[in-house]
Amino acid sequence: MGKVTGFKEFERQDESNAPVKDRVKNYKEFTIPLSEAEITKQGSRCMDCGIPFCHSGCPLGNLIPDFNHMVHQGEWQKASWLLHSTNNFPEFTGRLCPAPCEKSCVLGIIEPPVSIENIEKQIVERAFQEGWIKPHPPKTRTGKTVAVVGSGPAGLAAAQQLNRAGHTVTVFERDDEVGGLLRYGIPNFKLEKHIIDRRIDILKAEGITFKVNVNVGINYSTEELKKFDAVVLCGGATERRSLPTPGIDADGVVQAMDFLTQQTKVLYGKEVKDQVLATDKHVIVIGGGDTGSDCIGTSNRQGAKSVTNFEIMPKPPGHRSPTTPWPFWPLQLKTSSSHEEGVERNWLINTKEFVKDENGKLTALKTVNVEWKMVPGQRPQLVEVEGTEKTWPCDLALLALGFTGPESTIADQLGIVKDERSNYKAEHGKFQTNIPNIFTAGDMRRGQSLIVWAISEGREAARQVDIFLMGKSDLPSKDIAGDLVAL
């Protein structure tokens, strides 16, 4: 695919970013797109590699060599058709996905891999610009009704697929806007919200009904769900981890998602009482993942006095670790744009105490360095390093520790069985809970995961719901060869 010798002729080029001093002044996206000529070259780097391992790296089964080849040939509309045949929302994945496809790219064995994610983003942006993405409501309706609980990427994907099959779909969202974590959990500098809105407008025009401020099991009875022919639960994994650490109740210890949500709501004129701000504060972010990175970027934009990051795990190597060889997802140090904006990163450090004053306000963190002791046949053991105790001045500690699983309210009220990790139990490939007409997908079923997995599960669950309702399905599945159809 692409130009036969393209991977020899052209080097990988990525989007550039606006200078740090400029971009931290606002919350807008700051990437600078490549020219059409340069993107065409990037598509030309795709090799005719025989076995495209990028397919197996992508949970959606995106037809990556095919749309790269279309970009190489300047066939942008065909590229958009191919991309949308497997991915409902490439404008989201093109901005937020960590691109496991690129980590399994064959070219990546010897050279920087093909810039698949950026090509994907440019295809969909071109498609919106040219007006190729239009509502396509189903020609006929089945008379069947489906409730989708949760409007994150899994719920939206399931809703669109089921609507395409002709079912009447209602999406319930407990927040005041549609989008789940895409809306309030992802900062604007990574995903401006008009990107969500333009896609939701398409879904509404296709006939999907959205109801916000509806918290199923709280202000909307789960008994009401029984009125639908089928239900798809896509509520995500929203139970946040905390720490069993003295002083955790100090004024100034805040969950990362609360901090991020508040800032996004304020940007859109939403009422937020007592907003937590990093302005002129010593901020420590505990947790080294993407949410921690988002907190770093937000803290710098709010004018933090200093930003420090703690991670309890060892510092990953700068290059792919031998323990995660190609084409597996690599153990490798990741430096995000937020890290580049200013942060002191620390690894192998554990918080021992949140120090507070007589008024209960956070003033400092006490830490100790740690090591991971590896014993064959046993779980790794965390060992403190003697004599490494340290006190860090801190006015705001943000807990970016991930999520333990979904909230149990709906499962408890409906009698849905959960697995040993508290996820809603449903076999992969079937997505059906112990209640026949109730299905589940995304993080609610598999636990905290990637956006690309959420969309994949939403699509696959929709096919299974369609089979349940109609006895068969024409919806595409990445697990069935030749069954990739753009509807």
DRENDO-1510 file (C-alpha; in Angstrom, 1 decimal, always signed):
<recs>
REC; n; res; u; v; w
REC; 1; MET; +0.0; +0.0; +0.0 .
REC; 2; GLY; +1.1; +3.6; -0.4 .
REC; 3; LYS; +4.1; +4.3; -2.6 .
REC; 4; VAL; +6.2; +1.2; -3.0 .
REC; 5; THR; +9.4; +3.0; -1.9 .
REC; 6; GLY; +7.7; +5.6; +0.2 .
REC; 7; PHE; +9.0; +4.3; +3.5 .
REC; 8; LYS; +12.5; +4.7; +2.1 .
REC; 9; GLU; +11.9; +8.2; +0.7 .
REC; 10; PHE; +10.0; +10.0; +3.4 .
REC; 11; GLU; +10.6; +10.4; +7.1 .
REC; 12; ARG; +7.8; +10.5; +9.6 .
REC; 13; GLN; +6.5; +13.9; +10.3 .
REC; 14; ASP; +4.0; +14.7; +13.1 .
REC; 15; GLU; +1.9; +17.7; +13.8 .
REC; 16; SER; +3.7; +20.5; +15.6 .
REC; 17; ASN; +2.4; +22.3; +18.6 .
REC; 18; ALA; +2.0; +25.9; +19.4 .
REC; 19; PRO; +4.8; +27.2; +21.7 .
REC; 20; VAL; +4.3; +26.4; +25.4 .
REC; 21; LYS; +4.2; +30.1; +26.4 .
REC; 22; ASP; +1.3; +30.7; +24.0 .
REC; 23; ARG; -0.8; +27.5; +24.5 .
REC; 24; VAL; -0.9; +27.6; +28.3 .
REC; 25; LYS; -2.7; +30.9; +28.1 .
REC; 26; ASN; -5.9; +29.2; +27.1 .
REC; 27; TYR; -7.7; +25.8; +26.9 .
REC; 28; LYS; -7.9; +25.5; +23.1 .
REC; 29; GLU; -6.4; +22.7; +21.0 .
REC; 30; PHE; -2.9; +23.7; +20.0 .
REC; 31; THR; -1.8; +21.3; +17.3 .
REC; 32; ILE; -0.7; +22.7; +14.0 .
REC; 33; PRO; -1.9; +20.4; +11.1 .
REC; 34; LEU; +0.5; +19.2; +8.4 .
REC; 35; SER; -0.1; +20.4; +4.9 .
REC; 36; GLU; -2.1; +18.2; +2.5 .
REC; 37; ALA; +1.1; +17.5; +0.6 .
REC; 38; GLU; +2.9; +16.3; +3.7 .
REC; 39; ILE; +0.0; +14.1; +4.9 .
REC; 40; THR; +0.0; +12.5; +1.4 .
REC; 41; LYS; +3.6; +11.7; +1.9 .
REC; 42; GLN; +2.8; +10.2; +5.3 .
REC; 43; GLY; +0.2; +8.0; +3.8 .
REC; 44; SER; +2.8; +7.0; +1.2 .
REC; 45; ARG; +5.1; +5.6; +3.9 .
REC; 46; CYS; +2.7; +2.7; +4.5 .
REC; 47; MET; +4.4; -0.5; +3.3 .
REC; 48; ASP; +2.9; -3.4; +1.4 .
REC; 49; CYS; +3.9; -5.5; +4.3 .
REC; 50; GLY; +2.0; -8.7; +3.5 .
REC; 51; ILE; +0.6; -9.1; +7.0 .
REC; 52; PRO; -0.6; -5.8; +8.4 .
REC; 53; PHE; +0.0; -6.2; +12.1 .
REC; 54; CYS; -1.6; -2.8; +12.6 .
REC; 55; HIS; -4.9; -4.6; +12.1 .
REC; 56; SER; -4.4; -6.8; +15.2 .
REC; 57; GLY; -3.1; -3.8; +17.1 .
REC; 58; CYS; -6.3; -1.9; +16.5 .
REC; 59; PRO; -9.3; -3.1; +18.6 .
REC; 60; LEU; -11.6; -1.8; +15.9 .
REC; 61; GLY; -9.9; -3.7; +13.1 .
REC; 62; ASN; -9.5; -0.4; +11.1 .
REC; 63; LEU; -8.6; -0.9; +7.5 .
REC; 64; ILE; -5.4; +1.0; +8.0 .
REC; 65; PRO; -3.3; +0.1; +4.9 .
REC; 66; ASP; -6.4; +0.8; +2.7 .
REC; 67; PHE; -7.1; +4.3; +3.9 .
REC; 68; ASN; -3.4; +5.1; +3.9 .
REC; 69; HIS; -3.3; +4.1; +0.3 .
REC; 70; MET; -6.3; +6.3; -0.5 .
REC; 71; VAL; -4.6; +9.3; +1.1 .
REC; 72; HIS; -1.5; +8.5; -0.9 .
REC; 73; GLN; -3.6; +8.6; -4.1 .
REC; 74; GLY; -5.5; +11.7; -3.0 .
REC; 75; GLU; -8.8; +9.8; -2.7 .
REC; 76; TRP; -9.8; +11.5; +0.5 .
REC; 77; GLN; -13.5; +10.7; +0.2 .
REC; 78; LYS; -12.8; +7.0; -0.3 .
REC; 79; ALA; -10.4; +7.2; +2.7 .
REC; 80; SER; -13.2; +8.6; +4.8 .
REC; 81; TRP; -15.6; +5.8; +3.7 .
REC; 82; LEU; -13.1; +3.2; +4.6 .
REC; 83; LEU; -12.3; +4.8; +8.0 .
REC; 84; HIS; -15.9; +5.1; +9.0 .
REC; 85; SER; -16.7; +1.5; +7.9 .
REC; 86; THR; -15.0; +0.4; +11.2 .
REC; 87; ASN; -14.9; +3.5; +13.4 .
REC; 88; ASN; -17.9; +5.6; +14.2 .
REC; 89; PHE; -15.9; +8.5; +15.7 .
REC; 90; PRO; -12.4; +8.8; +14.2 .
REC; 91; GLU; -12.4; +12.5; +15.3 .
REC; 92; PHE; -12.2; +11.2; +18.9 .
REC; 93; THR; -9.7; +8.4; +18.4 .
REC; 94; GLY; -7.6; +10.6; +16.1 .
REC; 95; ARG; -7.0; +12.9; +19.1 .
REC; 96; LEU; -7.2; +10.7; +22.1 .
REC; 97; CYS; -6.2; +7.1; +21.2 .
REC; 98; PRO; -2.7; +6.1; +22.3 .
REC; 99; ALA; -2.4; +4.4; +18.9 .
REC; 100; PRO; -1.7; +0.7; +19.6 .
REC; 101; CYS; -1.8; +0.3; +15.8 .
REC; 102; GLU; +1.4; +2.4; +15.5 .
REC; 103; LYS; +3.2; +0.3; +18.1 .
REC; 104; SER; +2.5; -2.8; +16.0 .
REC; 105; CYS; +3.3; -1.2; +12.6 .
REC; 106; VAL; +5.8; -3.4; +10.7 .
REC; 107; LEU; +7.8; -0.3; +9.6 .
REC; 108; GLY; +8.2; +0.5; +13.3 .
REC; 109; ILE; +10.6; -2.4; +13.6 .
REC; 110; ILE; +13.3; -0.5; +11.8 .
REC; 111; GLU; +12.1; +3.1; +11.4 .
REC; 112; PRO; +9.6; +5.4; +13.1 .
REC; 113; PRO; +6.1; +3.8; +12.3 .
REC; 114; VAL; +3.6; +5.2; +9.9 .
REC; 115; SER; +1.7; +8.2; +11.5 .
REC; 116; ILE; -1.6; +6.4; +11.5 .
REC; 117; GLU; -3.4; +8.3; +14.2 .
REC; 118; ASN; -2.6; +11.7; +12.6 .
REC; 119; ILE; -3.7; +10.5; +9.1 .
REC; 120; GLU; -6.9; +9.3; +10.7 .
REC; 121; LYS; -7.5; +12.7; +12.2 .
REC; 122; GLN; -6.8; +14.5; +9.0 .
REC; 123; ILE; -9.2; +12.2; +7.0 .
REC; 124; VAL; -12.1; +12.9; +9.3 .
REC; 125; GLU; -11.5; +16.6; +9.6 .
REC; 126; ARG; -11.3; +16.8; +5.8 .
REC; 127; ALA; -14.6; +14.8; +5.6 .
REC; 128; PHE; -16.4; +17.3; +7.9 .
REC; 129; GLN; -14.9; +20.2; +6.0 .
REC; 130; GLU; -16.1; +18.9; +2.7 .
REC; 131; GLY; -19.6; +17.9; +4.0 .
REC; 132; TRP; -19.1; +14.2; +3.3 .
REC; 133; ILE; -20.3; +13.3; +6.8 .
REC; 134; LYS; -24.1; +13.6; +6.7 .
REC; 135; PRO; -27.0; +12.0; +8.7 .
REC; 136; HIS; -28.1; +8.7; +7.3 .
REC; 137; PRO; -31.3; +7.7; +9.1 .
REC; 138; PRO; -32.5; +4.2; +8.5 .
REC; 139; LYS; -35.0; +3.7; +5.7 .
REC; 140; THR; -37.3; +1.5; +7.8 .
REC; 141; ARG; -37.9; +1.0; +11.5 .
REC; 142; THR; -38.2; -2.4; +13.2 .
REC; 143; GLY; -40.6; -1.4; +15.9 .
REC; 144; LYS; -38.1; -2.5; +18.5 .
REC; 145; THR; -37.0; +0.0; +21.2 .
REC; 146; VAL; -33.5; +0.0; +22.9 .
REC; 147; ALA; -32.3; +2.0; +25.9 .
REC; 148; VAL; -28.6; +2.9; +26.0 .
REC; 149; VAL; -27.4; +4.0; +29.4 .
REC; 150; GLY; -24.3; +6.2; +29.2 .
REC; 151; SER; -23.3; +8.5; +26.4 .
REC; 152; GLY; -19.5; +8.0; +26.4 .
REC; 153; PRO; -17.8; +6.5; +23.3 .
REC; 154; ALA; -19.2; +2.9; +24.0 .
REC; 155; GLY; -22.8; +4.2; +24.4 .
REC; 156; LEU; -22.6; +6.5; +21.4 .
REC; 157; ALA; -21.2; +3.7; +19.2 .
REC; 158; ALA; -23.8; +1.2; +20.3 .
REC; 159; ALA; -26.6; +3.8; +19.8 .
REC; 160; GLN; -25.5; +4.7; +16.3 .
REC; 161; GLN; -25.2; +1.1; +15.2 .
REC; 162; LEU; -28.5; +0.0; +16.6 .
REC; 163; ASN; -30.2; +3.0; +15.1 .
REC; 164; ARG; -28.7; +2.1; +11.7 .
REC; 165; ALA; -30.3; -1.4; +12.2 .
REC; 166; GLY; -33.7; +0.4; +12.4 .
REC; 167; HIS; -34.3; +0.2; +16.1 .
REC; 168; THR; -35.7; +3.2; +18.0 .
REC; 169; VAL; -32.9; +4.2; +20.4 .
REC; 170; THR; -32.9; +6.4; +23.5 .
REC; 171; VAL; -29.7; +7.3; +25.2 .
REC; 172; PHE; -29.7; +8.3; +28.9 .
REC; 173; GLU; -27.0; +10.5; +30.3 .
REC; 174; ARG; -26.8; +11.4; +34.0 .
REC; 175; ASP; -24.8; +14.6; +33.3 .
REC; 176; ASP; -26.2; +17.8; +31.8 .
REC; 177; GLU; -24.5; +17.3; +28.5 .
REC; 178; VAL; -23.9; +14.3; +26.2 .
REC; 179; GLY; -20.4; +12.7; +25.9 .
REC; 180; GLY; -19.5; +11.0; +29.2 .
REC; 181; LEU; -15.8; +11.4; +30.0 .
REC; 182; LEU; -15.2; +12.9; +26.5 .
REC; 183; ARG; -17.3; +15.9; +27.7 .
REC; 184; TYR; -16.0; +16.7; +31.1 .
REC; 185; GLY; -13.1; +14.3; +31.8 .
REC; 186; ILE; -11.0; +15.3; +28.8 .
REC; 187; PRO; -9.6; +18.8; +28.9 .
REC; 188; ASN; -10.4; +21.2; +26.0 .
REC; 189; PHE; -6.8; +21.4; +25.0 .
REC; 190; LYS; -7.0; +17.8; +24.0 .
REC; 191; LEU; -10.6; +17.8; +22.7 .
REC; 192; GLU; -12.6; +20.9; +22.2 .
REC; 193; LYS; -16.3; +20.2; +22.8 .
REC; 194; HIS; -17.6; +21.5; +19.5 .
REC; 195; ILE; -16.0; +18.3; +18.1 .
REC; 196; ILE; -18.4; +16.3; +20.2 .
REC; 197; ASP; -21.4; +18.6; +19.4 .
REC; 198; ARG; -21.1; +18.3; +15.6 .
REC; 199; ARG; -21.2; +14.5; +15.9 .
REC; 200; ILE; -24.1; +14.5; +18.3 .
REC; 201; ASP; -26.0; +16.7; +15.8 .
REC; 202; ILE; -25.5; +14.0; +13.2 .
REC; 203; LEU; -26.7; +11.3; +15.6 .
REC; 204; LYS; -29.8; +13.3; +16.5 .
REC; 205; ALA; -30.6; +13.9; +12.9 .
REC; 206; GLU; -30.4; +10.2; +12.3 .
REC; 207; GLY; -33.2; +9.7; +14.8 .
REC; 208; ILE; -31.5; +8.9; +18.1 .
REC; 209; THR; -33.1; +10.5; +21.2 .
REC; 210; PHE; -30.9; +11.8; +24.0 .
REC; 211; LYS; -32.1; +12.5; +27.5 .
REC; 212; VAL; -29.7; +14.3; +29.9 .
REC; 213; ASN; -29.8; +14.7; +33.7 .
REC; 214; VAL; -31.2; +11.2; +33.9 .
REC; 215; ASN; -29.3; +9.1; +36.4 .
REC; 216; VAL; -30.7; +5.6; +36.0 .
REC; 217; GLY; -31.3; +4.0; +39.4 .
REC; 218; ILE; -31.4; +7.4; +41.2 .
REC; 219; ASN; -33.8; +9.8; +39.5 .
REC; 220; TYR; -35.0; +7.4; +36.9 .
REC; 221; SER; -36.3; +4.0; +38.1 .
REC; 222; THR; -34.6; +0.9; +36.7 .
REC; 223; GLU; -38.2; -0.5; +36.4 .
REC; 224; GLU; -38.7; +2.0; +33.5 .
REC; 225; LEU; -36.0; +0.1; +31.6 .
REC; 226; LYS; -38.3; -2.9; +31.4 .
REC; 227; LYS; -40.4; -1.0; +28.9 .
REC; 228; PHE; -37.7; -1.3; +26.3 .
REC; 229; ASP; -37.1; -4.4; +24.2 .
REC; 230; ALA; -33.4; -4.3; +25.0 .
REC; 231; VAL; -31.0; -2.4; +27.2 .
REC; 232; VAL; -27.3; -1.7; +26.7 .
REC; 233; LEU; -25.4; -0.5; +29.8 .
REC; 234; CYS; -22.4; +1.6; +28.9 .
REC; 235; GLY; -22.0; +3.6; +32.1 .
REC; 236; GLY; -18.2; +3.3; +32.2 .
REC; 237; ALA; -15.9; +2.6; +35.2 .
REC; 238; THR; -16.4; +5.6; +37.4 .
REC; 239; GLU; -15.5; +4.4; +40.9 .
REC; 240; ARG; -12.3; +6.3; +41.6 .
REC; 241; ARG; -9.4; +4.9; +43.5 .
REC; 242; SER; -8.2; +6.6; +46.7 .
REC; 243; LEU; -5.4; +6.0; +49.2 .
REC; 244; PRO; -5.4; +4.5; +52.6 .
REC; 245; THR; -3.1; +7.3; +53.8 .
REC; 246; PRO; -3.3; +9.4; +57.0 .
REC; 247; GLY; -4.6; +12.9; +56.3 .
REC; 248; ILE; -6.5; +11.9; +53.1 .
REC; 249; ASP; -9.4; +13.9; +54.3 .
REC; 250; ALA; -7.4; +17.2; +54.3 .
REC; 251; ASP; -8.9; +20.2; +52.6 .
REC; 252; GLY; -6.8; +20.3; +49.4 .
REC; 253; VAL; -6.8; +16.6; +48.6 .
REC; 254; VAL; -9.0; +16.3; +45.5 .
REC; 255; GLN; -9.9; +13.6; +43.0 .
REC; 256; ALA; -8.5; +14.4; +39.6 .
REC; 257; MET; -11.8; +14.0; +37.8 .
REC; 258; ASP; -13.5; +16.5; +40.0 .
REC; 259; PHE; -10.7; +19.0; +39.3 .
REC; 260; LEU; -10.9; +18.5; +35.5 .
REC; 261; THR; -14.7; +18.4; +35.3 .
REC; 262; GLN; -15.0; +21.7; +37.2 .
REC; 263; GLN; -12.6; +23.5; +34.9 .
REC; 264; THR; -14.4; +22.3; +31.7 .
REC; 265; LYS; -17.8; +23.3; +33.1 .
REC; 266; VAL; -16.5; +26.8; +34.0 .
REC; 267; LEU; -15.2; +27.2; +30.5 .
REC; 268; TYR; -18.8; +26.7; +29.2 .
REC; 269; GLY; -20.5; +29.0; +31.8 .
REC; 270; LYS; -21.8; +26.2; +34.0 .
REC; 271; GLU; -22.3; +26.9; +37.7 .
REC; 272; VAL; -19.5; +25.5; +39.8 .
REC; 273; LYS; -19.6; +26.2; +43.5 .
REC; 274; ASP; -16.2; +26.6; +45.2 .
REC; 275; GLN; -14.1; +25.6; +42.2 .
REC; 276; VAL; -10.8; +23.9; +43.1 .
REC; 277; LEU; -8.0; +26.0; +41.5 .
REC; 278; ALA; -4.3; +25.5; +41.2 .
REC; 279; THR; -3.6; +29.2; +41.0 .
REC; 280; ASP; -0.5; +30.2; +43.0 .
REC; 281; LYS; -0.4; +26.8; +44.7 .
REC; 282; HIS; +2.2; +24.0; +45.0 .
REC; 283; VAL; +0.4; +21.2; +43.2 .
REC; 284; ILE; +1.3; +17.5; +43.5 .
REC; 285; VAL; -0.3; +15.1; +41.1 .
REC; 286; ILE; -0.3; +11.5; +42.3 .
REC; 287; GLY; -0.5; +9.1; +39.4 .
REC; 288; GLY; +1.5; +9.0; +36.2 .
REC; 289; GLY; -1.2; +8.1; +33.6 .
REC; 290; ASP; -3.2; +10.2; +31.1 .
REC; 291; THR; -5.4; +11.7; +33.7 .
REC; 292; GLY; -2.4; +12.8; +35.7 .
REC; 293; SER; -1.0; +14.4; +32.6 .
REC; 294; ASP; -4.3; +16.2; +32.0 .
REC; 295; CYS; -4.1; +17.6; +35.6 .
REC; 296; ILE; -0.6; +18.8; +34.9 .
REC; 297; GLY; -1.7; +20.7; +31.8 .
REC; 298; THR; -4.7; +22.2; +33.6 .
REC; 299; SER; -2.7; +23.2; +36.6 .
REC; 300; ASN; -0.2; +25.0; +34.5 .
REC; 301; ARG; -3.0; +26.9; +32.7 .
REC; 302; GLN; -4.5; +27.9; +36.0 .
REC; 303; GLY; -1.1; +29.4; +37.0 .
REC; 304; ALA; +0.2; +26.9; +39.6 .
REC; 305; LYS; +3.3; +28.0; +41.5 .
REC; 306; SER; +4.8; +24.6; +41.0 .
REC; 307; VAL; +3.7; +21.2; +39.6 .
REC; 308; THR; +5.1; +17.9; +40.7 .
REC; 309; ASN; +4.2; +14.4; +39.6 .
REC; 310; PHE; +4.5; +11.2; +41.7 .
REC; 311; GLU; +4.4; +7.7; +40.3 .
REC; 312; ILE; +4.9; +4.6; +42.4 .
REC; 313; MET; +6.1; +2.5; +39.5 .
REC; 314; PRO; +9.7; +2.5; +38.2 .
REC; 315; LYS; +10.6; +5.0; +35.4 .
REC; 316; PRO; +10.0; +3.2; +32.1 .
REC; 317; PRO; +12.9; +2.9; +29.6 .
REC; 318; GLY; +13.3; +5.5; +26.9 .
REC; 319; HIS; +13.0; +2.9; +24.2 .
REC; 320; ARG; +10.8; -0.3; +23.9 .
REC; 321; SER; +11.6; -2.7; +26.7 .
REC; 322; PRO; +12.8; -6.2; +25.8 .
REC; 323; THR; +10.0; -7.5; +28.0 .
REC; 324; THR; +7.4; -6.1; +25.5 .
REC; 325; PRO; +8.8; -6.8; +22.0 .
REC; 326; TRP; +7.1; -5.8; +18.8 .
REC; 327; PRO; +4.2; -6.0; +18.0 .
REC; 328; PHE; +3.0; -5.9; +21.6 .
REC; 329; TRP; +2.2; -2.6; +23.4 .
REC; 330; PRO; +5.6; -1.4; +24.6 .
REC; 331; LEU; +6.8; -0.6; +28.1 .
REC; 332; GLN; +8.3; +2.8; +27.3 .
REC; 333; LEU; +8.5; +6.3; +28.8 .
REC; 334; LYS; +5.7; +8.5; +27.5 .
REC; 335; THR; +6.2; +12.3; +27.6 .
REC; 336; SER; +3.0; +14.2; +26.8 .
REC; 337; SER; +2.6; +17.8; +25.7 .
REC; 338; SER; +1.5; +18.6; +29.3 .
REC; 339; HIS; +4.7; +17.2; +30.7 .
REC; 340; GLU; +6.6; +19.5; +28.3 .
REC; 341; GLU; +4.7; +22.5; +29.7 .
REC; 342; GLY; +6.4; +22.1; +33.1 .
REC; 343; VAL; +6.5; +19.5; +35.8 .
REC; 344; GLU; +8.9; +17.7; +38.0 .
REC; 345; ARG; +8.4; +14.0; +37.5 .
REC; 346; ASN; +9.3; +11.5; +40.2 .
REC; 347; TRP; +9.2; +7.7; +40.1 .
REC; 348; LEU; +9.3; +5.0; +42.8 .
REC; 349; ILE; +7.8; +7.3; +45.4 .
REC; 350; ASN; +5.0; +6.6; +47.9 .
REC; 351; THR; +2.9; +9.1; +49.8 .
REC; 352; LYS; +3.0; +8.3; +53.5 .
REC; 353; GLU; +1.0; +11.2; +54.9 .
REC; 354; PHE; -1.1; +14.2; +53.9 .
REC; 355; VAL; +0.0; +16.9; +56.4 .
REC; 356; LYS; -2.7; +19.4; +57.4 .
REC; 357; ASP; -2.7; +22.4; +59.7 .
REC; 358; GLU; -5.0; +23.1; +62.6 .
REC; 359; ASN; -7.8; +24.2; +60.3 .
REC; 360; GLY; -7.6; +20.9; +58.3 .
REC; 361; LYS; -6.0; +22.5; +55.2 .
REC; 362; LEU; -3.3; +20.6; +53.3 .
REC; 363; THR; +0.2; +22.0; +53.8 .
REC; 364; ALA; +2.6; +19.2; +52.8 .
REC; 365; LEU; +3.1; +15.6; +51.7 .
REC; 366; LYS; +5.4; +13.2; +53.4 .
REC; 367; THR; +6.9; +10.5; +51.1 .
REC; 368; VAL; +9.4; +7.7; +51.0 .
REC; 369; ASN; +11.2; +6.1; +48.1 .
REC; 370; VAL; +10.3; +2.5; +47.3 .
REC; 371; GLU; +11.5; -0.5; +45.4 .
REC; 372; TRP; +9.7; -3.4; +43.9 .
REC; 373; LYS; +11.0; -6.7; +45.1 .
REC; 374; MET; +10.5; -9.5; +42.6 .
REC; 375; VAL; +10.1; -13.0; +44.0 .
REC; 376; PRO; +9.5; -15.8; +41.6 .
REC; 377; GLY; +6.0; -17.2; +41.8 .
REC; 378; GLN; +4.8; -14.3; +44.0 .
REC; 379; ARG; +3.3; -10.9; +43.4 .
REC; 380; PRO; +5.8; -8.1; +43.4 .
REC; 381; GLN; +6.4; -6.7; +46.9 .
REC; 382; LEU; +6.6; -2.9; +47.6 .
REC; 383; VAL; +9.6; -2.2; +49.9 .
REC; 384; GLU; +10.4; +1.2; +51.4 .
REC; 385; VAL; +14.0; +2.5; +51.1 .
REC; 386; GLU; +15.3; +3.4; +54.5 .
REC; 387; GLY; +16.4; +7.0; +55.0 .
REC; 388; THR; +14.6; +8.4; +52.0 .
REC; 389; GLU; +11.7; +10.1; +53.9 .
REC; 390; LYS; +11.0; +13.6; +52.5 .
REC; 391; THR; +8.4; +16.4; +53.1 .
REC; 392; TRP; +7.1; +18.3; +50.1 .
REC; 393; PRO; +5.3; +21.6; +50.4 .
REC; 394; CYS; +1.8; +21.1; +48.9 .
REC; 395; ASP; -1.4; +23.2; +48.8 .
REC; 396; LEU; -3.3; +20.9; +46.3 .
REC; 397; ALA; -2.9; +17.2; +45.9 .
REC; 398; LEU; -4.7; +15.7; +42.9 .
REC; 399; LEU; -5.4; +12.0; +43.0 .
REC; 400; ALA; -5.1; +10.6; +39.5 .
REC; 401; LEU; -5.1; +6.9; +40.5 .
REC; 402; GLY; -7.6; +5.5; +37.9 .
REC; 403; PHE; -10.8; +3.7; +38.5 .
REC; 404; THR; -11.7; +0.5; +40.3 .
REC; 405; GLY; -14.8; -0.3; +38.2 .
REC; 406; PRO; -18.4; +0.7; +37.5 .
REC; 407; GLU; -20.9; +2.0; +40.1 .
REC; 408; SER; -23.0; -0.9; +41.4 .
REC; 409; THR; -26.4; +0.9; +41.6 .
REC; 410; ILE; -27.9; -0.4; +38.4 .
REC; 411; ALA; -26.5; -3.9; +38.9 .
REC; 412; ASP; -27.9; -4.1; +42.4 .
REC; 413; GLN; -31.3; -2.9; +41.5 .
REC; 414; LEU; -31.7; -5.2; +38.4 .
REC; 415; GLY; -29.9; -8.2; +39.8 .
REC; 416; ILE; -27.0; -8.2; +37.3 .
REC; 417; VAL; -24.1; -10.5; +38.2 .
REC; 418; LYS; -20.7; -8.9; +38.5 .
REC; 419; ASP; -17.3; -10.5; +38.1 .
REC; 420; GLU; -14.5; -10.7; +40.6 .
REC; 421; ARG; -13.3; -7.3; +39.7 .
REC; 422; SER; -16.8; -5.7; +40.2 .
REC; 423; ASN; -17.4; -5.2; +36.5 .
REC; 424; TYR; -20.8; -6.1; +35.0 .
REC; 425; LYS; -20.4; -9.7; +33.9 .
REC; 426; ALA; -20.9; -10.5; +30.2 .
REC; 427; GLU; -19.0; -12.7; +28.0 .
REC; 428; HIS; -16.8; -11.0; +25.4 .
REC; 429; GLY; -18.3; -11.5; +22.0 .
REC; 430; LYS; -21.8; -11.9; +23.5 .
REC; 431; PHE; -22.0; -8.8; +25.8 .
REC; 432; GLN; -25.2; -10.3; +27.3 .
REC; 433; THR; -25.6; -10.2; +31.1 .
REC; 434; ASN; -27.5; -12.8; +33.1 .
REC; 435; ILE; -30.7; -11.0; +32.2 .
REC; 436; PRO; -31.3; -11.9; +28.6 .
REC; 437; ASN; -32.4; -8.5; +27.2 .
REC; 438; ILE; -29.8; -6.5; +29.1 .
REC; 439; PHE; -26.3; -6.1; +27.5 .
REC; 440; THR; -23.2; -4.2; +28.6 .
REC; 441; ALA; -20.2; -2.9; +26.9 .
REC; 442; GLY; -17.1; -0.7; +27.3 .
REC; 443; ASP; -15.4; +0.1; +30.6 .
REC; 444; MET; -18.5; -1.1; +32.6 .
REC; 445; ARG; -17.9; -4.6; +31.2 .
REC; 446; ARG; -14.1; -4.8; +30.8 .
REC; 447; GLY; -12.9; -2.2; +33.3 .
REC; 448; GLN; -10.9; +1.0; +32.7 .
REC; 449; SER; -9.6; +0.9; +29.2 .
REC; 450; LEU; -8.9; +2.8; +26.0 .
REC; 451; ILE; -11.4; +4.9; +24.0 .
REC; 452; VAL; -10.8; +2.6; +21.0 .
REC; 453; TRP; -11.8; -0.4; +23.0 .
REC; 454; ALA; -15.0; +1.4; +24.1 .
REC; 455; ILE; -16.0; +2.1; +20.6 .
REC; 456; SER; -15.2; -1.4; +19.5 .
REC; 457; GLU; -17.2; -2.9; +22.3 .
REC; 458; GLY; -20.2; -0.6; +21.6 .
REC; 459; ARG; -20.2; -1.7; +18.0 .
REC; 460; GLU; -19.9; -5.4; +18.8 .
REC; 461; ALA; -22.5; -5.2; +21.5 .
REC; 462; ALA; -24.9; -3.5; +19.1 .
REC; 463; ARG; -24.6; -6.4; +16.7 .
REC; 464; GLN; -25.4; -8.9; +19.5 .
REC; 465; VAL; -28.5; -6.9; +20.5 .
REC; 466; ASP; -29.6; -6.8; +16.9 .
REC; 467; ILE; -29.3; -10.6; +16.7 .
REC; 468; PHE; -31.2; -11.0; +20.0 .
REC; 469; LEU; -34.0; -8.8; +18.7 .
REC; 470; MET; -34.2; -9.9; +15.1 .
REC; 471; GLY; -32.6; -13.4; +15.0 .
REC; 472; LYS; -29.9; -12.1; +12.6 .
REC; 473; SER; -27.9; -8.9; +11.9 .
REC; 474; ASP; -26.5; -7.1; +9.0 .
REC; 475; LEU; -24.4; -4.9; +11.3 .
REC; 476; PRO; -20.7; -5.3; +10.6 .
REC; 477; SER; -18.3; -7.2; +13.0 .
REC; 478; LYS; -14.6; -7.0; +13.0 .
REC; 479; ASP; -14.5; -10.7; +13.9 .
REC; 480; ILE; -16.2; -11.8; +10.7 .
REC; 481; ALA; -14.1; -11.7; +7.5 .
REC; 482; GLY; -15.5; -9.7; +4.7 .
REC; 483; ASP; -18.3; -8.3; +6.8 .
REC; 484; LEU; -17.0; -4.7; +7.1 .
REC; 485; VAL; -19.8; -2.7; +5.6 .
REC; 486; ALA; -20.3; +1.1; +5.8 .
REC; 487; LEU; -23.9; +1.8; +6.3 .
</recs>
